[in-house]
Amino acid sequence: MTAVTPSRRAAPIASGYGFRTVARMEWRKLRTVRSTWTVLIVFAVTMTALAVLALSHESYAHLSAADRAAFDPARDCFIGLVLGQLLTGVLGVLAISTEFSSGMIRATFAAAPRRPLVLAAKAAVLGAVTLAAGEITAFAAFAAGQAALAPAAPHPALGQPGVLRVVLLAGAYPALIALIGLGFGALIRHTAGAIFALVGILFVLPLLTAPLSPSVQDTLQNLLPHPMAALSMTAVRPAAHVWAPWLTFGLLCAYAVAALAAGAWSLARRDA
């Protein structure tokens, strides 16, 4: 990267770094880091492979009548989200935590002193990349999973009620987790600590609800990110305690906004 002289650096600050300029800078940083594409490729391969694995081993002919009624091949295409969400969440953490660990964040804030604007640009670029990767992968996993189904099993089409919604939510969910990871990275500023917090939210908290009463568990399942996604990504009629899918999606968006707001608050009030 070409060195920036003090005179050349002062000019953009004097004229005011706009959102588009900062977003272009963040896009260049994100796309030139090898780990970005490694994570996205592993994410796509994992999602598609697990969709084929989950549905190719489905013994539909041996299912009971009750199991056939609850059989949801659209949902089962996205069993890979258990791992996929962690991959995109880690990518979100790395998008900012590596700058703190390397000290590069000081150069970023010297070029663009408005720290919340920097985080907003990072969120826009990361969100766009992970959403595009998520949706492309979701449609690919759906197609691969349906191709792997036994001929006797139902093959849902995108035009059937609820199926397109499931695919779209499966593609958007990893992007929301990536934004939550970005917020945690900005708040905690340490890669291992932010990833630990993300794993706790996604996997540990749902396990802690096991000793609770069924009614309390049902309520909490609608409030924790991973159970929320798992319960909302169904094309068949959900259980009575499950909230409407778009309500759940809106709550997930609120979680991402809250994580980013906490990260922006931390960036504005703490030294780099």
KOLTORGU-262308 format. One line per field, with one value per residue (C-alpha): residue number from 1; chain; x, y, z. Coordinates in pm, 1 decimal. Each point is the difference from the previous one (the first is absolute). Example, Ala and Ser with C-alpha at 12.3 -4.5 7.8 and 13.67 -1.06 7.14 Angstrom:
BEGIN
i	(1 / 2)
ch	(A / A)
c1	(1230.0 / 137.0)
c2	(-450.0 / 344.0)
c3	(780.0 / -66.0)
! end
This chain:
BEGIN
i	(1 / 2 / 3 / 4 / 5 / 6 / 7 / 8 / 9 / 10 / 11 / 12 / 13 / 14 / 15 / 16 / 17 / 18 / 19 / 20 / 21 / 22 / 23 / 24 / 25 / 26 / 27 / 28 / 29 / 30 / 31 / 32 / 33 / 34 / 35 / 36 / 37 / 38 / 39 / 40 / 41 / 42 / 43 / 44 / 45 / 46 / 47 / 48 / 49 / 50 / 51 / 52 / 53 / 54 / 55 / 56 / 57 / 58 / 59 / 60 / 61 / 62 / 63 / 64 / 65 / 66 / 67 / 68 / 69 / 70 / 71 / 72 / 73 / 74 / 75 / 76 / 77 / 78 / 79 / 80 / 81 / 82 / 83 / 84 / 85 / 86 / 87 / 88 / 89 / 90 / 91 / 92 / 93 / 94 / 95 / 96 / 97 / 98 / 99 / 100 / 101 / 102 / 103 / 104 / 105 / 106 / 107 / 108 / 109 / 110 / 111 / 112 / 113 / 114 / 115 / 116 / 117 / 118 / 119 / 120 / 121 / 122 / 123 / 124 / 125 / 126 / 127 / 128 / 129 / 130 / 131 / 132 / 133 / 134 / 135 / 136 / 137 / 138 / 139 / 140 / 141 / 142 / 143 / 144 / 145 / 146 / 147 / 148 / 149 / 150 / 151 / 152 / 153 / 154 / 155 / 156 / 157 / 158 / 159 / 160 / 161 / 162 / 163 / 164 / 165 / 166 / 167 / 168 / 169 / 170 / 171 / 172 / 173 / 174 / 175 / 176 / 177 / 178 / 179 / 180 / 181 / 182 / 183 / 184 / 185 / 186 / 187 / 188 / 189 / 190 / 191 / 192 / 193 / 194 / 195 / 196 / 197 / 198 / 199 / 200 / 201 / 202 / 203 / 204 / 205 / 206 / 207 / 208 / 209 / 210 / 211 / 212 / 213 / 214 / 215 / 216 / 217 / 218 / 219 / 220 / 221 / 222 / 223 / 224 / 225 / 226 / 227 / 228 / 229 / 230 / 231 / 232 / 233 / 234 / 235 / 236 / 237 / 238 / 239 / 240 / 241 / 242 / 243 / 244 / 245 / 246 / 247 / 248 / 249 / 250 / 251 / 252 / 253 / 254 / 255 / 256 / 257 / 258 / 259 / 260 / 261 / 262 / 263 / 264 / 265 / 266 / 267 / 268 / 269 / 270 / 271 / 272)
ch	(A / A / A / A / A / A / A / A / A / A / A / A / A / A / A / A / A / A / A / A / A / A / A / A / A / A / A / A / A / A / A / A / A / A / A / A / A / A / A / A / A / A / A / A / A / A / A / A / A / A / A / A / A / A / A / A / A / A / A / A / A / A / A / A / A / A / A / A / A / A / A / A / A / A / A / A / A / A / A / A / A / A / A / A / A / A / A / A / A / A / A / A / A / A / A / A / A / A / A / A / A / A / A / A / A / A / A / A / A / A / A / A / A / A / A / A / A / A / A / A / A / A / A / A / A / A / A / A / A / A / A / A / A / A / A / A / A / A / A / A / A / A / A / A / A / A / A / A / A / A / A / A / A / A / A / A / A / A / A / A / A / A / A / A / A / A / A / A / A / A / A / A / A / A / A / A / A / A / A / A / A / A / A / A / A / A / A / A / A / A / A / A / A / A / A / A / A / A / A / A / A / A / A / A / A / A / A / A / A / A / A / A / A / A / A / A / A / A / A / A / A / A / A / A / A / A / A / A / A / A / A / A / A / A / A / A / A / A / A / A / A / A / A / A / A / A / A / A / A / A / A / A / A / A / A / A / A / A / A / A / A / A / A / A / A / A / A / A / A / A / A / A)
c1	(0.0 / 135.4 / 107.2 / -223.0 / 178.6 / -131.5 / -110.0 / -197.1 / -157.7 / -111.4 / -191.9 / -273.6 / -52.9 / -26.5 / -260.8 / -174.9 / 10.7 / -344.8 / -166.8 / 65.0 / 372.7 / 32.3 / -208.2 / 228.2 / 299.1 / -163.1 / -89.3 / 361.3 / 115.6 / -258.4 / 56.4 / 380.2 / 10.6 / 37.8 / -198.9 / -313.4 / -23.6 / 118.5 / -281.5 / -261.6 / 111.5 / -4.4 / -341.8 / -141.7 / 150.1 / -112.2 / -356.3 / -41.4 / 171.3 / -200.8 / -323.8 / 79.2 / 112.1 / -308.1 / -254.1 / 175.0 / -6.4 / -366.9 / -193.3 / -330.5 / -155.6 / 52.6 / -144.8 / -321.9 / -309.7 / 63.3 / 363.6 / -101.8 / -243.8 / 280.6 / 260.9 / 136.4 / 267.5 / 19.8 / 112.3 / 230.1 / 195.2 / 147.0 / 128.7 / 341.9 / -93.8 / 108.1 / 359.4 / -56.9 / -118.2 / 318.9 / 214.6 / -164.5 / -4.8 / 375.5 / 44.7 / -188.4 / 223.1 / 318.0 / -114.3 / 88.2 / 184.0 / 302.9 / 39.5 / 16.8 / 249.9 / 225.6 / -32.2 / -136.4 / -311.8 / 199.7 / 71.7 / -366.5 / -115.8 / 269.8 / -138.6 / -364.6 / -30.9 / -378.3 / 11.4 / -371.8 / 16.3 / 286.5 / -201.7 / -306.1 / 208.2 / 143.9 / -352.2 / -130.9 / 284.2 / 1.5 / -378.3 / -14.6 / 271.3 / -139.7 / -358.4 / 96.1 / 204.4 / -276.7 / -278.9 / 200.9 / 98.9 / -356.4 / -140.9 / 286.1 / -53.4 / -375.0 / 54.0 / 261.1 / -214.6 / -306.9 / 207.0 / 120.8 / -351.7 / -143.3 / -257.6 / -279.2 / 63.4 / -176.0 / 203.8 / -97.0 / 7.9 / 83.6 / -353.2 / -158.3 / -110.7 / 284.8 / 279.5 / 142.0 / -16.0 / 205.2 / 268.5 / 17.4 / 23.3 / 268.3 / 207.7 / -61.8 / 57.8 / 380.1 / 34.3 / -175.0 / 231.0 / 298.8 / -124.2 / -45.3 / 356.6 / 119.8 / -174.4 / 158.5 / 340.3 / -33.7 / -120.3 / 250.3 / 292.4 / 155.3 / -46.2 / -18.6 / -220.1 / -247.0 / -20.9 / -53.9 / -286.4 / -151.0 / 20.1 / -160.5 / -295.0 / -49.4 / 65.7 / 47.3 / -307.4 / -243.1 / 156.6 / -47.0 / -376.7 / -17.8 / -69.2 / -284.4 / -367.6 / -136.2 / -199.8 / 305.7 / 208.3 / -257.4 / 10.7 / 379.2 / 22.5 / -172.6 / 258.5 / 336.0 / 155.3 / 70.8 / -325.9 / -188.0 / 147.4 / -55.6 / -363.7 / -83.2 / 155.4 / -281.1 / -242.4 / -247.0 / -230.5 / 214.2 / -84.4 / -243.0 / 270.6 / 218.1 / -17.9 / -69.9 / 313.8 / 13.5 / -43.3 / 293.9 / 203.1 / -77.3 / 121.8 / 322.2 / 49.4 / -52.2 / 268.5 / 243.6 / -81.8 / 44.9 / 338.3 / 119.8 / -130.3 / 190.7 / 311.1 / -36.2 / -43.2 / 316.8 / 200.3 / -107.7 / 90.4 / 311.3 / 347.3 / 106.7)
c2	(0.0 / 345.3 / 216.3 / 302.1 / 328.1 / 237.4 / 256.8 / -257.8 / -137.9 / 341.4 / 90.8 / -264.6 / 76.9 / 370.0 / -55.8 / -260.3 / -370.8 / -101.9 / -335.0 / -106.2 / 69.3 / -188.9 / -288.9 / -21.4 / -13.7 / -276.0 / -197.8 / 11.3 / -126.2 / -277.9 / -133.7 / 3.5 / -217.1 / -367.5 / -121.8 / 173.5 / -219.0 / -309.2 / 34.5 / 67.3 / -297.6 / -232.5 / 139.7 / -68.7 / -348.2 / -98.3 / 120.9 / -176.7 / -323.0 / -32.6 / 60.6 / -293.9 / -213.5 / 74.0 / -74.2 / -284.2 / -202.0 / 72.3 / -330.2 / 150.1 / -339.3 / -117.6 / 307.1 / -29.2 / 190.8 / 260.7 / 41.8 / 35.7 / 274.7 / 186.7 / -71.2 / 331.9 / -40.0 / 377.6 / 44.4 / -303.2 / 154.1 / 247.3 / -223.3 / 140.2 / 332.6 / -147.2 / 34.1 / 266.9 / 260.5 / -46.0 / 50.0 / 328.5 / 114.1 / -58.1 / 192.9 / 290.4 / -6.8 / -14.6 / 295.1 / 231.3 / -195.2 / -63.4 / 374.3 / 46.1 / -283.6 / 127.4 / 368.8 / 80.3 / 147.2 / 311.8 / 65.2 / -57.5 / 251.9 / 246.5 / -11.0 / 2.4 / 144.3 / -52.1 / -341.9 / -85.4 / 79.0 / -248.9 / -270.3 / 82.0 / -35.0 / -329.9 / -123.2 / 102.8 / -170.9 / -312.5 / -23.1 / 31.8 / -262.3 / -254.0 / 55.6 / -59.3 / -307.7 / -123.6 / 31.8 / -158.0 / -285.1 / -41.5 / -44.8 / -235.9 / -207.2 / -14.3 / -120.2 / -256.4 / -127.3 / -44.1 / -184.3 / -239.0 / -85.5 / -343.0 / -1.0 / -101.3 / 295.1 / 334.3 / 244.9 / 355.7 / 272.1 / 363.5 / 95.2 / -205.4 / 180.1 / 73.8 / -155.4 / 317.3 / 164.7 / -283.3 / 34.5 / 377.5 / -11.3 / -269.8 / 236.9 / 307.9 / -163.3 / -49.6 / 366.5 / 108.6 / -220.4 / 156.0 / 346.6 / -115.5 / -132.9 / 336.6 / 176.6 / -237.7 / 54.1 / 378.2 / -28.1 / -258.8 / 82.2 / -343.8 / -280.7 / -290.9 / 188.0 / 111.8 / -349.0 / -146.1 / 245.3 / -89.4 / -373.8 / 61.5 / 181.7 / -252.8 / -333.7 / 25.5 / 203.9 / -244.4 / -286.0 / 188.8 / 2.3 / -382.1 / -21.9 / 252.7 / -79.7 / -68.1 / 323.5 / 208.2 / -190.3 / 70.8 / 371.3 / 16.2 / -196.5 / 296.5 / 241.0 / -170.5 / 41.3 / -359.0 / -153.7 / 292.9 / -74.9 / -374.7 / 43.0 / 261.2 / -184.3 / -244.4 / -21.6 / -218.7 / 127.5 / 87.6 / -81.7 / 225.5 / 163.1 / 100.3 / 364.5 / 109.8 / -33.9 / 364.6 / 112.0 / -222.4 / 143.0 / 353.2 / -87.0 / -142.0 / 326.7 / 185.5 / -214.8 / 90.2 / 370.6 / -19.5 / -173.8 / 259.6 / 286.1 / -136.1 / -32.8 / 356.8 / 128.8 / -179.9 / 130.7 / 357.9 / -6.8 / -215.5 / 57.6 / -210.0)
c3	(0.0 / -92.3 / 291.6 / 66.0 / 62.3 / 269.6 / -261.6 / -197.8 / 318.4 / 127.6 / -314.6 / 26.1 / 370.3 / -68.3 / -267.9 / 216.8 / -59.2 / -116.7 / 45.6 / -359.4 / 29.9 / 328.4 / -134.0 / -304.4 / 234.8 / 207.3 / -312.0 / -111.6 / 338.8 / 15.7 / -350.4 / 21.0 / 313.7 / -93.7 / 301.0 / -132.3 / -307.3 / 186.4 / 251.9 / -268.9 / -210.3 / 301.5 / 89.6 / -347.1 / -27.5 / 350.0 / -50.2 / -333.4 / 104.5 / 321.4 / -191.2 / -227.8 / 292.9 / 209.5 / -272.4 / -178.5 / 324.8 / 64.9 / -2.8 / -95.9 / -81.8 / 359.9 / 171.1 / 196.8 / -105.8 / 268.9 / -105.2 / -364.4 / 96.2 / 180.2 / -270.3 / -124.9 / -269.5 / -46.9 / 358.9 / -7.6 / -288.8 / 246.3 / 275.3 / -93.3 / 161.3 / 333.8 / -121.8 / -264.4 / 249.8 / 200.2 / -310.8 / -98.4 / 362.2 / 24.9 / -324.7 / 157.1 / 305.8 / -209.9 / -212.8 / 288.1 / 271.8 / -221.9 / -46.0 / 375.8 / 46.4 / -279.7 / 89.4 / -346.2 / 159.5 / 91.4 / -367.3 / -82.0 / 261.1 / -108.2 / -354.3 / 111.8 / 353.7 / 20.2 / 160.4 / -15.1 / -372.2 / -38.6 / 174.8 / -210.1 / -317.4 / 122.9 / 77.4 / -341.7 / -187.7 / 218.0 / -8.0 / -377.6 / -54.9 / 246.9 / -115.9 / -362.9 / 93.9 / 227.8 / -255.1 / -282.3 / 229.9 / 129.7 / -349.4 / -90.2 / 316.3 / -66.7 / -356.1 / 106.6 / 282.7 / -218.2 / -259.2 / 271.3 / 121.0 / -69.3 / -282.8 / 240.0 / 231.8 / -52.1 / -204.0 / 99.7 / -262.8 / 63.3 / -100.4 / 278.2 / 319.0 / 238.3 / -205.6 / -150.9 / 342.5 / 150.7 / -267.8 / 31.0 / 379.7 / -20.4 / -212.8 / 215.6 / 338.8 / -41.1 / -99.7 / 320.8 / 205.5 / -181.0 / 103.5 / 359.3 / -12.2 / -131.4 / 287.2 / 252.2 / -160.1 / 30.7 / 358.6 / 130.9 / -234.4 / 44.8 / -251.9 / 243.9 / 245.2 / -267.8 / -151.5 / 347.3 / 58.8 / -337.5 / 71.3 / 338.5 / -155.0 / -279.2 / 168.9 / 376.5 / 97.7 / -169.9 / 199.5 / 325.3 / -54.1 / 18.4 / 377.9 / -24.5 / -30.0 / -351.4 / -7.4 / 88.9 / -253.5 / -271.6 / 79.7 / 1.8 / -325.8 / -164.5 / 140.4 / -63.7 / -347.7 / -102.8 / 129.1 / -153.6 / -340.3 / 30.3 / 99.1 / -264.6 / -296.2 / -53.3 / -288.5 / 189.7 / 271.4 / 306.6 / 359.1 / 182.9 / 215.2 / -298.0 / -98.7 / -357.2 / -218.3 / -104.7 / 361.7 / 91.1 / -288.5 / 118.0 / 348.6 / -144.3 / -188.9 / 328.7 / 162.9 / -278.1 / 35.3 / 378.4 / -33.8 / -251.2 / 214.8 / 300.0 / -216.2 / -130.9 / 354.7 / 107.6 / -296.4 / 68.1 / 369.4 / 23.1 / -138.6 / -297.7)
! end
